[in-house]
Amino acid sequence: MSSNSKGEFIVPVQFISIDSNGTIKSSDQKLLNFQKGAPLKEAHPFFESIDSLFNSSSTHLKLDCVNMFDRTFDVEVITHKDNSGVIILRDRSEFYSRIQEVAQQRNQSLILNELLEIKNDLLQEKEAFKTKFIKNFSQELRSPLTLISAFSSLLLKGELDLEQTKLVEALKEQSDSIRKLLDDVIELSKLKKGNSKLVEEVFSFKDLLANIYLNFNAKVSLSKNTFEMDVASGVPDYLVGDQRRIGQVINNLIENALIFNNGNHIKFEVTENHKRAGKTSLRFQVHHKGIVPEGLGDKYELKDLEKMKPEGLNFSIVRELVELLDGTVKFNKIDKDYTQQIVNLKVAYPLHEVKLPPKKTSTVEQYKFTEKVKVLIADENTTTQFTALKVLVSTGNFNTEVYTDPRELLEAVENREFDLILMSSSISQIDSIELISIIKQFANEENKKIPILALTVHTSKESIAAYKAAGFKDVIKKPYTDDELLNTIYKRLRLKKFL
């Protein structure tokens, strides 16, 4: 076991495949060299002792602290019905070495402190794996989601019959649901690690509630149920706080009700407990028929996240967000058939008249260019290539060229003229932030002036800031819709040249 530069433990692992006769079929040779076709028991005397396991009823056995070849391993033996099996070796030499050093300490307090440090190292190792898995999981999903989101939006703008429209709307709805689930998993990970910060700004609480009502009224009506929202008089129209977080709390509360609703009606209420010193205490209540399973709404520690059931994700997010917002949350069972979710939040409200700037429209301007925009797409992912190509070509305003090789890309920006570059987060394992600096060196004078936009799955504030600091004019987050892609492009183009 070794430590990397960040202090995270990496445990070297080797897999050995054995046939029913105890002969080595294959091994990845990452730790020890095993000869294919040789009897396993000849590799080391230890393996003679486990040879009998392949003829026993055991299917899974773990042996800790096994000394072989001047190293200490944890050994896992998995046997199959045909008496073949797999042996997994984990090199825990450093771990057990530290255990031995601790055991040799006479001072009990030193032993305890060292054990706690080892436990913390193991927890960090586990957390590092979870973080990497969630990151990779997010990146793998965002590219196909980009295609589904953009194409379903394009299809709905075309001429479809009623049945086709319903099918595409269902596809888009499922895509949006997966996108929300993905965002929720990442959000919960950030909340558990304490990486989330609140944004304090004036926003229209009235508009936020109106949008939530429109969304859920349409969603609930699809299942032939009804949705009711009741906002008490006296609730401020404007609040000062984190609009996105407060919206997340309300959305997840109602999503909880949708998951466990056994009736035909869901009611959401907003009331005011009291006002004091420029703050209002708001109460959100959701009523629905149906009982939340025992323990589903429990709070989980970071190390216990794997115990959480998938349907408990919304509950866990609500708890973490409410805690972040310094509020309270509880779930009540009423008459054995109904559940009531209650959240209390203290939120500031403006003491003077509020005038917010007009909202930006999300619709795309319908331009008809007199000259086509020459776009270079630098992306090696065929799914996102095809998505961007289809969206741009559908407008009739763009000529596109795709490059997947950094050398060909640099040659193109040096010898050809373009109006815009769309670049993914990496090409042939070269990071786009590094690549944009090289492009600036090789590009001809005209191409040095054109906007370069990043297409990326890296959506944290730190990542976006790094992209813009490197020279990207804007960042388009995957998954994106056709409108989001086109709006960003039109915003960054010098439109007068093409109109």
FIDO-882285 format. One record per residue (C-alpha): residue number from 1; residue in three letters; chain; x, y, z. Coordinates in Angstrom, 2 decimals. Example, Ala and Ser with C-alpha at 12.3 -4.5 7.8 and 13.67 -1.06 7.14 Angstrom:
REM residues 2
  pos  code  unit       xx       yy       zz
    1   ALA     A    12.30    -4.50     7.80
    2   SER     A    13.67    -1.06     7.14
***
This chain:
REM residues 499
  pos  code  unit       xx       yy       zz
    1   MET     A     0.00     0.00     0.00
    2   SER     A     1.39     3.40    -0.94
    3   SER     A     0.42     7.02    -0.54
    4   ASN     A     0.05     9.48    -3.40
    5   SER     A     0.89    13.19    -3.32
    6   LYS     A    -2.49    14.03    -1.78
    7   GLY     A    -2.06    11.58     1.10
    8   GLU     A    -4.63     9.12    -0.27
    9   PHE     A    -3.81     5.40     0.13
   10   ILE     A    -3.67     3.29    -3.00
   11   VAL     A    -3.83    -0.48    -2.38
   12   PRO     A    -2.11    -2.50    -5.15
   13   VAL     A    -4.32    -5.42    -6.24
   14   GLN     A    -3.61    -8.56    -8.29
   15   PHE     A    -6.13   -11.05    -9.69
   16   ILE     A    -5.25   -14.71   -10.31
   17   SER     A    -7.66   -17.00   -12.18
   18   ILE     A    -7.50   -20.73   -11.29
   19   ASP     A    -9.12   -23.68   -13.06
   20   SER     A   -10.74   -26.67   -11.32
   21   ASN     A    -7.39   -28.51   -11.14
   22   GLY     A    -5.68   -25.70    -9.27
   23   THR     A    -3.75   -24.59   -12.37
   24   ILE     A    -3.10   -20.92   -13.05
   25   LYS     A    -5.20   -19.78   -16.04
   26   SER     A    -4.22   -16.10   -16.01
   27   SER     A    -2.83   -13.31   -13.84
   28   ASP     A    -2.39    -9.58   -14.38
   29   GLN     A     1.12    -9.80   -12.77
   30   LYS     A     0.75    -6.43   -11.01
   31   LEU     A     2.38    -7.61    -7.76
   32   LEU     A     3.86   -11.08    -8.26
   33   ASN     A     4.83   -13.13   -11.30
   34   PHE     A     2.75   -16.30   -11.71
   35   GLN     A     3.45   -18.66   -14.60
   36   LYS     A     0.41   -19.46   -16.70
   37   GLY     A    -0.30   -23.21   -16.73
   38   ALA     A     1.71   -23.90   -13.58
   39   PRO     A     0.11   -25.47   -10.46
   40   LEU     A    -0.83   -22.76    -7.98
   41   LYS     A     0.56   -24.64    -4.98
   42   GLU     A     4.06   -24.55    -6.49
   43   ALA     A     4.09   -20.75    -6.41
   44   HIS     A     4.31   -20.61    -2.60
   45   PRO     A     3.70   -23.01     0.32
   46   PHE     A     0.76   -20.87     1.44
   47   PHE     A    -1.25   -21.86    -1.62
   48   GLU     A    -1.01   -25.53    -0.65
   49   SER     A    -3.18   -24.70     2.37
   50   ILE     A    -5.96   -23.17     0.27
   51   ASP     A    -5.92   -25.82    -2.45
   52   SER     A    -8.59   -27.75    -0.56
   53   LEU     A   -10.97   -24.79    -0.72
   54   PHE     A   -11.63   -25.49    -4.37
   55   ASN     A   -13.23   -28.79    -3.40
   56   SER     A   -15.26   -27.51    -0.45
   57   SER     A   -18.65   -25.84    -0.18
   58   SER     A   -17.09   -22.44     0.53
   59   THR     A   -17.68   -19.85    -2.15
   60   HIS     A   -16.04   -16.79    -0.61
   61   LEU     A   -13.23   -16.63     1.96
   62   LYS     A   -11.10   -13.77     3.23
   63   LEU     A    -7.69   -14.30     4.86
   64   ASP     A    -5.98   -11.28     6.40
   65   CYS     A    -2.32   -10.60     7.12
   66   VAL     A    -0.76   -13.38     5.04
   67   ASN     A     3.05   -13.18     4.75
   68   MET     A     4.50   -14.18     1.38
   69   PHE     A     7.56   -13.11    -0.57
   70   ASP     A     8.58   -10.60     2.15
   71   ARG     A     5.24    -8.83     1.85
   72   THR     A     1.97    -8.92     3.76
   73   PHE     A    -1.26    -9.50     1.85
   74   ASP     A    -4.97    -9.68     2.45
   75   VAL     A    -6.12   -12.67     0.41
   76   GLU     A    -9.63   -13.17    -0.96
   77   VAL     A   -10.64   -16.53    -2.43
   78   ILE     A   -13.78   -16.84    -4.57
   79   THR     A   -14.74   -20.31    -5.79
   80   HIS     A   -17.27   -21.24    -8.47
   81   LYS     A   -19.58   -24.25    -8.85
   82   ASP     A   -17.17   -25.95   -11.26
   83   ASN     A   -14.37   -25.70    -8.62
   84   SER     A   -12.56   -23.02   -10.59
   85   GLY     A   -11.98   -19.70    -8.87
   86   VAL     A   -10.29   -16.37    -8.48
   87   ILE     A    -7.70   -15.30    -5.93
   88   ILE     A    -7.37   -11.60    -5.14
   89   LEU     A    -4.16   -10.35    -3.51
   90   ARG     A    -4.11    -6.94    -1.84
   91   ASP     A    -0.67    -5.70    -0.81
   92   ARG     A    -1.24    -4.27     2.69
   93   SER     A     2.41    -4.35     3.73
   94   GLU     A     2.57    -0.71     4.72
   95   PHE     A    -0.69    -0.94     6.62
   96   TYR     A     0.37    -3.94     8.69
   97   SER     A     3.82    -2.48     9.15
   98   ARG     A     2.27     0.54    10.76
   99   ILE     A     0.05    -1.69    12.91
  100   GLN     A     3.15    -3.51    14.11
  101   GLU     A     4.92    -0.26    14.91
  102   VAL     A     1.91     0.90    16.90
  103   ALA     A     1.77    -2.39    18.81
  104   GLN     A     5.35    -1.94    19.87
  105   GLN     A     4.62     1.39    21.51
  106   ARG     A     4.38     1.13    25.28
  107   ASN     A     2.44     4.31    25.74
  108   GLN     A    -1.25     3.47    25.35
  109   SER     A    -2.13     7.01    24.24
  110   LEU     A     0.38     6.85    21.39
  111   ILE     A    -1.12     3.54    20.27
  112   LEU     A    -4.61     5.00    20.26
  113   ASN     A    -3.57     8.09    18.31
  114   GLU     A    -1.75     6.04    15.69
  115   LEU     A    -4.71     3.70    15.25
  116   LEU     A    -6.99     6.67    14.78
  117   GLU     A    -4.63     8.04    12.14
  118   ILE     A    -4.64     4.70    10.31
  119   LYS     A    -8.41     4.57    10.45
  120   ASN     A    -8.55     8.10     9.07
  121   ASP     A    -6.19     7.10     6.23
  122   LEU     A    -8.47     4.19     5.36
  123   LEU     A   -11.53     6.43     5.42
  124   GLN     A    -9.73     8.89     3.16
  125   GLU     A    -8.90     6.03     0.80
  126   LYS     A   -12.56     5.00     0.74
  127   GLU     A   -13.74     8.58     0.22
  128   ALA     A   -11.16     9.15    -2.53
  129   PHE     A   -12.54     6.10    -4.36
  130   LYS     A   -16.14     7.34    -3.99
  131   THR     A   -15.22    10.81    -5.22
  132   LYS     A   -13.39     9.42    -8.24
  133   PHE     A   -16.25     7.03    -9.01
  134   ILE     A   -18.86     9.81    -8.84
  135   LYS     A   -16.69    12.04   -11.03
  136   ASN     A   -16.19     9.34   -13.67
  137   PHE     A   -19.83     8.30   -13.45
  138   SER     A   -20.87    11.91   -14.06
  139   GLN     A   -18.56    12.35   -17.04
  140   GLU     A   -19.65     9.09   -18.71
  141   LEU     A   -23.33    10.00   -18.45
  142   ARG     A   -23.17    13.61   -19.54
  143   SER     A   -22.16    12.96   -23.16
  144   PRO     A   -25.13    10.69   -24.03
  145   LEU     A   -27.43    12.97   -22.02
  146   THR     A   -26.23    15.88   -24.15
  147   LEU     A   -27.29    14.04   -27.30
  148   ILE     A   -30.70    13.05   -25.88
  149   SER     A   -31.45    16.54   -24.50
  150   ALA     A   -30.42    18.37   -27.67
  151   PHE     A   -32.06    15.96   -30.13
  152   SER     A   -35.36    15.69   -28.26
  153   SER     A   -35.55    19.48   -28.14
  154   LEU     A   -34.84    19.67   -31.88
  155   LEU     A   -37.45    17.03   -32.66
  156   LEU     A   -40.15    18.83   -30.66
  157   LYS     A   -39.57    21.92   -32.81
  158   GLY     A   -40.23    19.93   -35.98
  159   GLU     A   -43.43    18.61   -37.50
  160   LEU     A   -44.53    15.57   -35.49
  161   ASP     A   -47.90    13.91   -35.19
  162   LEU     A   -49.54    13.54   -31.77
  163   GLU     A   -48.16    10.07   -31.05
  164   GLN     A   -44.62    11.07   -32.07
  165   THR     A   -44.82    14.21   -29.94
  166   LYS     A   -45.84    12.17   -26.88
  167   LEU     A   -42.98     9.73   -27.44
  168   VAL     A   -40.38    12.49   -27.77
  169   GLU     A   -41.80    14.34   -24.75
  170   ALA     A   -41.55    11.11   -22.74
  171   LEU     A   -37.93    10.70   -23.89
  172   LYS     A   -37.11    14.28   -22.91
  173   GLU     A   -38.81    13.86   -19.54
  174   GLN     A   -36.75    10.75   -18.76
  175   SER     A   -33.59    12.50   -19.92
  176   ASP     A   -34.36    15.43   -17.61
  177   SER     A   -35.01    12.98   -14.75
  178   ILE     A   -31.64    11.28   -15.26
  179   ARG     A   -29.99    14.68   -15.48
  180   LYS     A   -31.61    15.70   -12.18
  181   LEU     A   -30.60    12.42   -10.55
  182   LEU     A   -27.01    12.91   -11.70
  183   ASP     A   -26.97    16.49   -10.38
  184   ASP     A   -28.49    15.29    -7.08
  185   VAL     A   -25.81    12.63    -6.58
  186   ILE     A   -23.07    15.19    -7.17
  187   GLU     A   -24.88    17.75    -5.01
  188   LEU     A   -25.18    15.31    -2.12
  189   SER     A   -21.49    14.44    -2.39
  190   LYS     A   -20.57    18.14    -2.17
  191   LEU     A   -22.91    18.72     0.76
  192   LYS     A   -21.49    15.76     2.67
  193   LYS     A   -17.95    17.05     2.19
  194   GLY     A   -18.92    20.60     3.23
  195   ASN     A   -17.91    22.07    -0.13
  196   SER     A   -21.10    24.07    -0.67
  197   LYS     A   -21.37    27.80    -0.06
  198   LEU     A   -24.51    29.91     0.16
  199   VAL     A   -25.19    32.81    -2.20
  200   GLU     A   -26.90    35.82    -0.66
  201   GLU     A   -28.94    37.76    -3.19
  202   VAL     A   -32.36    39.35    -3.57
  203   PHE     A   -34.77    37.19    -5.57
  204   SER     A   -38.47    36.95    -6.28
  205   PHE     A   -39.86    34.22    -4.04
  206   LYS     A   -43.23    34.70    -5.73
  207   ASP     A   -41.76    33.90    -9.16
  208   LEU     A   -39.85    30.91    -7.76
  209   LEU     A   -43.06    29.42    -6.34
  210   ALA     A   -44.94    30.13    -9.59
  211   ASN     A   -42.32    28.21   -11.62
  212   ILE     A   -42.39    25.30    -9.17
  213   TYR     A   -46.17    25.17    -9.39
  214   LEU     A   -46.15    25.13   -13.20
  215   ASN     A   -43.56    22.34   -13.24
  216   PHE     A   -45.25    20.03   -10.75
  217   ASN     A   -48.80    20.78   -11.83
  218   ALA     A   -47.86    19.49   -15.30
  219   LYS     A   -45.92    16.51   -13.91
  220   VAL     A   -48.66    15.44   -11.48
  221   SER     A   -51.42    15.83   -14.10
  222   LEU     A   -49.70    13.18   -16.27
  223   SER     A   -50.56    10.60   -13.60
  224   LYS     A   -54.17    11.87   -13.37
  225   ASN     A   -53.53    13.36    -9.94
  226   THR     A   -53.89    16.94    -8.72
  227   PHE     A   -51.35    19.33    -7.23
  228   GLU     A   -52.28    22.22    -4.96
  229   MET     A   -50.08    25.09    -3.76
  230   ASP     A   -51.31    27.39    -0.99
  231   VAL     A   -49.25    30.48    -0.10
  232   ALA     A   -50.50    32.30     2.98
  233   SER     A   -50.98    36.06     3.01
  234   GLY     A   -48.06    37.90     4.56
  235   VAL     A   -45.40    35.66     3.00
  236   PRO     A   -42.86    38.10     1.44
  237   ASP     A   -42.79    38.37    -2.36
  238   TYR     A   -39.02    38.86    -2.21
  239   LEU     A   -36.33    37.19    -0.10
  240   VAL     A   -32.61    37.64     0.44
  241   GLY     A   -30.81    34.32     0.29
  242   ASP     A   -29.73    31.43    -1.89
  243   GLN     A   -32.56    31.07    -4.42
  244   ARG     A   -31.20    27.86    -5.91
  245   ARG     A   -30.85    26.11    -2.54
  246   ILE     A   -34.30    27.16    -1.31
  247   GLY     A   -35.76    26.01    -4.62
  248   GLN     A   -33.94    22.67    -4.24
  249   VAL     A   -35.49    22.15    -0.80
  250   ILE     A   -39.02    22.76    -2.10
  251   ASN     A   -38.51    20.69    -5.25
  252   ASN     A   -37.13    17.71    -3.33
  253   LEU     A   -39.93    17.87    -0.76
  254   ILE     A   -42.52    17.63    -3.53
  255   GLU     A   -40.50    14.94    -5.37
  256   ASN     A   -40.58    12.92    -2.12
  257   ALA     A   -44.37    13.15    -2.11
  258   LEU     A   -44.56    12.05    -5.75
  259   ILE     A   -42.46     8.95    -5.05
  260   PHE     A   -44.57     7.73    -2.11
  261   ASN     A   -47.97     9.15    -3.05
  262   ASN     A   -50.73     6.53    -2.88
  263   GLY     A   -53.58     8.98    -3.29
  264   ASN     A   -54.67    11.36    -6.03
  265   HIS     A   -53.72    14.69    -4.46
  266   ILE     A   -50.56    16.44    -3.22
  267   LYS     A   -50.70    19.72    -1.33
  268   PHE     A   -47.82    22.13    -0.73
  269   GLU     A   -48.25    24.99     1.77
  270   VAL     A   -46.10    28.02     2.57
  271   THR     A   -46.88    29.88     5.80
  272   GLU     A   -45.07    32.44     7.91
  273   ASN     A   -44.28    31.61    11.54
  274   HIS     A   -43.11    35.12    12.47
  275   LYS     A   -41.02    38.11    11.38
  276   ARG     A   -38.20    39.50    13.47
  277   ALA     A   -35.17    41.75    12.87
  278   GLY     A   -35.39    41.70     9.08
  279   LYS     A   -35.90    37.94     8.90
  280   THR     A   -38.96    35.82     8.30
  281   SER     A   -39.45    32.28     9.59
  282   LEU     A   -41.10    30.32     6.78
  283   ARG     A   -42.74    26.93     7.06
  284   PHE     A   -42.99    24.61     4.05
  285   GLN     A   -45.43    21.71     4.42
  286   VAL     A   -46.17    18.92     1.97
  287   HIS     A   -49.17    16.62     2.56
  288   HIS     A   -49.83    13.40     0.68
  289   LYS     A   -51.37     9.99     1.15
  290   GLY     A   -48.76     7.29     1.58
  291   ILE     A   -46.22     6.30     4.21
  292   VAL     A   -42.49     6.88     3.94
  293   PRO     A   -40.65     3.62     4.81
  294   GLU     A   -39.12     3.55     8.28
  295   GLY     A   -35.57     4.92     8.33
  296   LEU     A   -35.66     6.24     4.75
  297   GLY     A   -35.50     9.85     5.91
  298   ASP     A   -32.65     9.21     8.36
  299   LYS     A   -29.51    11.29     8.21
  300   TYR     A   -26.46     9.41     6.93
  301   GLU     A   -22.81    10.02     7.61
  302   LEU     A   -20.47    10.19     4.62
  303   LYS     A   -19.00     6.75     5.37
  304   ASP     A   -22.48     5.19     5.44
  305   LEU     A   -23.80     6.57     2.13
  306   GLU     A   -23.79     3.11     0.56
  307   LYS     A   -26.52     2.10     3.06
  308   MET     A   -28.90     4.69     1.68
  309   LYS     A   -31.66     3.39    -0.57
  310   PRO     A   -31.94     5.06    -4.01
  311   GLU     A   -35.39     6.44    -3.24
  312   GLY     A   -33.95     8.10    -0.11
  313   LEU     A   -31.78    10.46    -2.15
  314   ASN     A   -34.30    13.32    -2.10
  315   PHE     A   -34.75    12.98     1.66
  316   SER     A   -31.03    13.05     2.31
  317   ILE     A   -30.58    16.12     0.10
  318   VAL     A   -33.41    17.92     1.91
  319   ARG     A   -31.79    17.22     5.28
  320   GLU     A   -28.35    18.38     4.17
  321   LEU     A   -29.70    21.54     2.48
  322   VAL     A   -31.89    22.48     5.43
  323   GLU     A   -28.91    22.02     7.74
  324   LEU     A   -26.82    24.21     5.43
  325   LEU     A   -29.58    26.87     5.54
  326   ASP     A   -29.73    26.61     9.37
  327   GLY     A   -33.29    25.30     9.39
  328   THR     A   -35.18    22.27    10.72
  329   VAL     A   -36.91    19.34     9.01
  330   LYS     A   -39.21    16.60    10.23
  331   PHE     A   -41.51    13.91     8.81
  332   ASN     A   -44.82    13.11    10.49
  333   LYS     A   -47.13    10.15     9.97
  334   ILE     A   -50.81    11.07    10.23
  335   ASP     A   -53.62     8.56    10.73
  336   LYS     A   -51.38     5.68     9.55
  337   ASP     A   -52.08     6.59     5.92
  338   TYR     A   -50.63    10.06     5.39
  339   THR     A   -47.20    11.67     5.55
  340   GLN     A   -46.49    15.31     6.33
  341   GLN     A   -43.08    16.82     5.54
  342   ILE     A   -42.30    20.04     7.39
  343   VAL     A   -39.34    22.39     6.88
  344   ASN     A   -38.75    25.61     8.81
  345   LEU     A   -36.29    28.18     7.43
  346   LYS     A   -35.27    31.62     8.62
  347   VAL     A   -34.66    33.84     5.61
  348   ALA     A   -33.89    37.55     5.32
  349   TYR     A   -36.22    39.76     3.32
  350   PRO     A   -35.60    43.24     1.83
  351   LEU     A   -36.85    46.14     3.93
  352   HIS     A   -37.20    48.49     0.97
  353   GLU     A   -38.88    48.34    -2.42
  354   VAL     A   -37.22    45.89    -4.81
  355   LYS     A   -36.66    46.39    -8.52
  356   LEU     A   -35.07    43.38   -10.15
  357   PRO     A   -33.64    43.48   -13.70
  358   PRO     A   -35.84    41.87   -16.38
  359   LYS     A   -35.35    38.14   -16.82
  360   LYS     A   -33.19    36.91   -19.66
  361   THR     A   -35.14    34.92   -22.21
  362   SER     A   -34.02    31.35   -22.87
  363   THR     A   -35.44    31.25   -26.38
  364   VAL     A   -33.09    31.41   -29.33
  365   GLU     A   -33.12    34.34   -31.74
  366   GLN     A   -34.01    33.16   -35.24
  367   TYR     A   -31.13    34.53   -37.31
  368   LYS     A   -30.68    34.07   -41.03
  369   PHE     A   -27.06    34.79   -41.85
  370   THR     A   -25.96    36.11   -45.23
  371   GLU     A   -22.62    34.40   -44.72
  372   LYS     A   -22.15    31.05   -42.98
  373   VAL     A   -20.13    30.86   -39.79
  374   LYS     A   -17.03    28.67   -40.11
  375   VAL     A   -16.88    26.56   -36.93
  376   LEU     A   -14.05    24.28   -35.85
  377   ILE     A   -15.16    21.50   -33.49
  378   ALA     A   -12.32    19.96   -31.48
  379   ASP     A   -13.74    16.86   -29.83
  380   GLU     A   -12.80    13.17   -29.95
  381   ASN     A   -16.11    11.95   -28.49
  382   THR     A   -18.28    10.87   -31.43
  383   THR     A   -21.51    11.34   -29.45
  384   THR     A   -20.89    14.98   -28.60
  385   GLN     A   -19.39    15.61   -32.06
  386   PHE     A   -22.60    14.42   -33.68
  387   THR     A   -24.75    16.43   -31.27
  388   ALA     A   -22.99    19.72   -31.95
  389   LEU     A   -22.92    19.07   -35.71
  390   LYS     A   -26.63    18.29   -35.87
  391   VAL     A   -27.63    21.33   -33.82
  392   LEU     A   -25.50    23.73   -35.86
  393   VAL     A   -26.42    22.28   -39.25
  394   SER     A   -30.15    22.41   -38.41
  395   THR     A   -30.02    26.24   -38.37
  396   GLY     A   -28.49    26.54   -41.85
  397   ASN     A   -26.09    29.18   -40.49
  398   PHE     A   -22.93    27.15   -39.95
  399   ASN     A   -20.22    25.26   -41.83
  400   THR     A   -18.44    22.87   -39.50
  401   GLU     A   -15.17    20.95   -39.46
  402   VAL     A   -14.32    18.32   -36.82
  403   TYR     A   -10.79    17.61   -35.55
  404   THR     A    -9.81    14.83   -33.16
  405   ASP     A    -6.02    15.03   -33.54
  406   PRO     A    -4.28    17.97   -31.80
  407   ARG     A    -1.61    18.14   -34.53
  408   GLU     A    -4.18    18.47   -37.30
  409   LEU     A    -6.04    21.02   -35.17
  410   LEU     A    -2.95    23.20   -34.79
  411   GLU     A    -2.21    22.94   -38.50
  412   ALA     A    -5.79    24.04   -39.27
  413   VAL     A    -5.73    27.14   -37.04
  414   GLU     A    -2.36    28.09   -38.51
  415   ASN     A    -3.32    27.79   -42.20
  416   ARG     A    -7.12    28.18   -42.32
  417   GLU     A    -9.54    30.88   -41.16
  418   PHE     A   -12.42    30.19   -38.75
  419   ASP     A   -15.02    32.27   -36.95
  420   LEU     A   -15.46    30.12   -33.84
  421   ILE     A   -13.91    27.14   -32.07
  422   LEU     A   -15.83    24.65   -29.90
  423   MET     A   -13.43    22.59   -27.80
  424   SER     A   -14.05    19.66   -25.45
  425   SER     A   -12.27    19.42   -22.10
  426   SER     A    -9.53    17.17   -23.50
  427   ILE     A    -8.35    15.84   -26.86
  428   SER     A    -6.05    12.81   -27.09
  429   GLN     A    -5.36    13.18   -23.37
  430   ILE     A    -4.23    16.80   -23.80
  431   ASP     A    -6.13    19.08   -21.43
  432   SER     A    -8.01    21.88   -23.19
  433   ILE     A    -6.51    24.53   -20.89
  434   GLU     A    -3.06    23.44   -22.03
  435   LEU     A    -4.21    23.14   -25.64
  436   ILE     A    -5.69    26.64   -25.83
  437   SER     A    -2.32    28.16   -24.88
  438   ILE     A    -0.68    26.20   -27.73
  439   ILE     A    -3.41    27.30   -30.15
  440   LYS     A    -2.69    30.93   -29.32
  441   GLN     A     0.94    30.38   -30.30
  442   PHE     A     0.25    28.55   -33.60
  443   ALA     A    -2.90    30.34   -34.79
  444   ASN     A    -2.69    32.95   -37.53
  445   GLU     A    -3.56    36.54   -36.68
  446   GLU     A    -7.24    36.22   -37.64
  447   ASN     A    -7.80    33.05   -35.62
  448   LYS     A    -6.18    34.60   -32.56
  449   LYS     A    -9.15    37.00   -32.42
  450   ILE     A   -11.99    34.49   -32.69
  451   PRO     A   -13.93    33.21   -29.65
  452   ILE     A   -13.11    29.76   -28.27
  453   LEU     A   -15.87    28.07   -26.25
  454   ALA     A   -15.39    25.11   -23.91
  455   LEU     A   -17.73    22.10   -24.04
  456   THR     A   -17.15    20.38   -20.72
  457   VAL     A   -18.47    18.10   -18.01
  458   HIS     A   -16.37    19.95   -15.43
  459   THR     A   -19.02    22.30   -14.07
  460   SER     A   -17.73    23.45   -10.68
  461   LYS     A   -17.17    27.17   -10.13
  462   GLU     A   -13.45    26.56    -9.82
  463   SER     A   -13.30    24.72   -13.15
  464   ILE     A   -15.31    27.39   -14.98
  465   ALA     A   -13.08    30.11   -13.54
  466   ALA     A   -10.01    28.19   -14.71
  467   TYR     A   -11.41    27.90   -18.25
  468   LYS     A   -12.11    31.62   -18.47
  469   ALA     A    -8.74    32.51   -16.99
  470   ALA     A    -7.08    30.38   -19.70
  471   GLY     A    -8.79    32.34   -22.45
  472   PHE     A   -12.10    30.60   -23.18
  473   LYS     A   -14.78    33.19   -23.94
  474   ASP     A   -17.50    31.03   -22.42
  475   VAL     A   -18.21    27.58   -21.00
  476   ILE     A   -21.06    25.33   -22.20
  477   LYS     A   -21.89    22.69   -19.62
  478   LYS     A   -22.72    19.16   -20.67
  479   PRO     A   -25.43    18.01   -20.96
  480   TYR     A   -26.77    20.98   -22.89
  481   THR     A   -29.83    21.54   -25.06
  482   ASP     A   -29.80    22.94   -28.59
  483   ASP     A   -31.06    26.29   -27.26
  484   GLU     A   -28.27    26.50   -24.67
  485   LEU     A   -25.60    25.79   -27.28
  486   LEU     A   -26.96    28.25   -29.85
  487   ASN     A   -27.63    31.02   -27.33
  488   THR     A   -24.04    30.88   -26.10
  489   ILE     A   -22.63    30.85   -29.64
  490   TYR     A   -24.76    33.81   -30.78
  491   LYS     A   -23.80    35.72   -27.65
  492   ARG     A   -20.09    35.34   -28.39
  493   LEU     A   -20.11    35.77   -32.18
  494   ARG     A   -19.55    39.11   -33.88
  495   LEU     A   -23.02    38.94   -35.42
  496   LYS     A   -22.75    42.08   -37.59
  497   LYS     A   -20.31    40.21   -39.83
  498   PHE     A   -22.94    37.60   -40.75
  499   LEU     A   -26.19    39.59   -40.89
***
